[in-house]
């Protein structure tokens, strides 16, 4: 799975996404994050694990700006500044996390097969709750 812990940037796909964000022009970073969320909201039968990892990482960045959000403080996260995200982006993030936690999510299925699965699910649900509260 390429994960070393349950944090939003504790996996290879999220770390790669952070690098991609850093390489993106500042005015395009929110667009990139919204595109990541769009994968979960599109008309797909299954949500791949790598997409799920990227969605969680992007959602953590958005949630960090919300009341009750936790700052992203990891060496694997983006190093460049991020924009202040629009409330519509917060709603997209919450909706995308619903897909990551859903029955069609390969990532959720993989985590359910581990001892850390319940802790992972709780962490993702907390992110979704922070985003849902801020989007309301």
C-alpha positions as CSV (number, residue, x, y, z in Angstrom):
1,X,0.0,0.0,0.0
2,X,3.0,2.3,0.3
3,X,1.9,3.7,3.7
4,X,3.9,3.9,6.9
5,X,1.3,5.4,9.2
6,X,-2.4,6.6,9.1
7,X,-1.7,10.3,8.7
8,X,-2.8,12.1,5.5
9,X,0.8,12.5,4.2
10,X,2.1,9.1,5.6
11,X,2.1,7.4,2.2
12,X,3.9,7.6,-1.1
13,X,1.0,8.9,-3.1
14,X,0.3,11.8,-0.8
15,X,4.0,12.7,-0.6
16,X,4.2,12.7,-4.4
17,X,1.1,14.9,-4.5
18,X,2.8,17.4,-2.1
19,X,5.6,17.7,-4.6
20,X,3.2,18.2,-7.4
21,X,1.5,21.0,-5.5
22,X,4.9,22.6,-4.9
23,X,5.7,22.5,-8.6
24,X,2.3,24.0,-9.5
25,X,2.0,27.8,-10.0
26,X,0.6,29.4,-6.9
27,X,-2.6,30.6,-8.7
28,X,-3.3,27.1,-9.9
29,X,-2.9,25.2,-6.6
30,X,-6.5,25.4,-5.6
31,X,-7.5,24.2,-9.1
32,X,-5.2,21.1,-8.7
33,X,-6.8,20.3,-5.3
34,X,-10.3,20.7,-6.7
35,X,-9.3,18.3,-9.6
36,X,-8.2,15.7,-7.1
37,X,-11.6,15.9,-5.4
38,X,-13.3,15.6,-8.7
39,X,-11.9,12.1,-9.1
40,X,-14.1,10.9,-6.2
41,X,-17.1,12.8,-7.5
42,X,-16.9,11.6,-11.1
43,X,-18.8,8.7,-12.5
44,X,-16.4,5.9,-11.6
45,X,-17.3,2.4,-10.5
46,X,-14.3,2.1,-8.2
47,X,-12.0,4.7,-6.5
48,X,-8.4,3.6,-6.7
49,X,-6.2,3.6,-3.6
50,X,-3.7,6.0,-5.0
51,X,-6.5,8.5,-5.8
52,X,-7.9,8.0,-2.3
53,X,-4.5,8.8,-0.7
54,X,-4.3,12.0,-2.8
55,X,-7.9,13.0,-1.8
56,X,-7.2,12.6,1.9
57,X,-4.0,14.6,1.6
58,X,-5.7,17.4,-0.3
59,X,-8.6,17.3,2.2
60,X,-6.2,17.6,5.1
61,X,-4.7,20.8,3.6
62,X,-8.2,22.3,3.2
63,X,-9.3,21.2,6.6
64,X,-6.2,22.8,8.2
65,X,-7.8,26.2,7.3
66,X,-11.1,25.4,9.0
67,X,-12.2,25.9,12.6
68,X,-11.2,22.8,14.4
69,X,-8.7,21.8,11.7
70,X,-5.2,20.5,12.4
71,X,-2.2,22.2,10.7
72,X,-0.4,19.9,8.3
73,X,3.1,19.7,9.9
74,X,5.1,17.0,8.2
75,X,8.2,16.7,6.1
76,X,6.1,14.9,3.5
77,X,3.6,17.8,3.0
78,X,3.9,20.7,0.6
79,X,6.6,23.3,1.3
80,X,5.1,26.1,-0.7
81,X,2.3,28.3,0.6
82,X,-1.2,27.5,-0.2
83,X,-4.1,29.8,-1.0
84,X,-7.0,30.4,1.3
85,X,-9.5,27.9,0.0
86,X,-13.0,28.9,-1.0
87,X,-16.0,27.4,0.9
88,X,-17.0,25.5,-2.2
89,X,-13.6,23.7,-2.1
90,X,-14.4,22.7,1.5
91,X,-17.7,21.2,0.4
92,X,-16.0,19.3,-2.4
93,X,-13.4,18.0,0.0
94,X,-16.1,16.7,2.4
95,X,-18.0,15.0,-0.4
96,X,-14.8,13.5,-1.8
97,X,-14.0,12.0,1.6
98,X,-17.4,10.4,1.6
99,X,-16.3,8.5,-1.5
100,X,-13.0,7.5,0.0
101,X,-14.9,6.0,3.0
102,X,-17.5,4.3,0.7
103,X,-18.0,0.8,-0.4
104,X,-16.4,1.4,-3.8
105,X,-13.1,2.6,-2.3
106,X,-10.1,0.4,-2.8
107,X,-8.3,2.4,-0.1
108,X,-11.0,1.8,2.5
109,X,-11.0,-1.9,1.6
110,X,-7.2,-2.1,2.0
111,X,-7.3,-0.4,5.4
112,X,-10.1,-2.6,6.6
113,X,-7.7,-5.6,6.2
114,X,-5.2,-4.1,8.7
115,X,-5.2,-3.6,12.4
116,X,-4.9,0.1,11.9
117,X,-8.1,0.2,9.8
118,X,-10.4,1.6,12.6
119,X,-7.9,4.3,13.5
120,X,-7.5,5.3,9.8
121,X,-11.3,5.4,9.3
122,X,-11.7,7.6,12.5
123,X,-9.0,10.0,11.3
124,X,-10.7,10.4,7.8
125,X,-14.1,10.8,9.4
126,X,-12.7,13.5,11.7
127,X,-11.4,15.3,8.6
128,X,-14.8,15.1,6.9
129,X,-16.5,16.4,10.1
130,X,-14.2,19.4,10.2
131,X,-14.8,20.1,6.5
132,X,-18.6,19.6,6.8
133,X,-18.7,22.0,9.8
134,X,-16.8,24.6,8.0
135,X,-18.8,24.2,4.8
136,X,-22.2,24.6,6.6
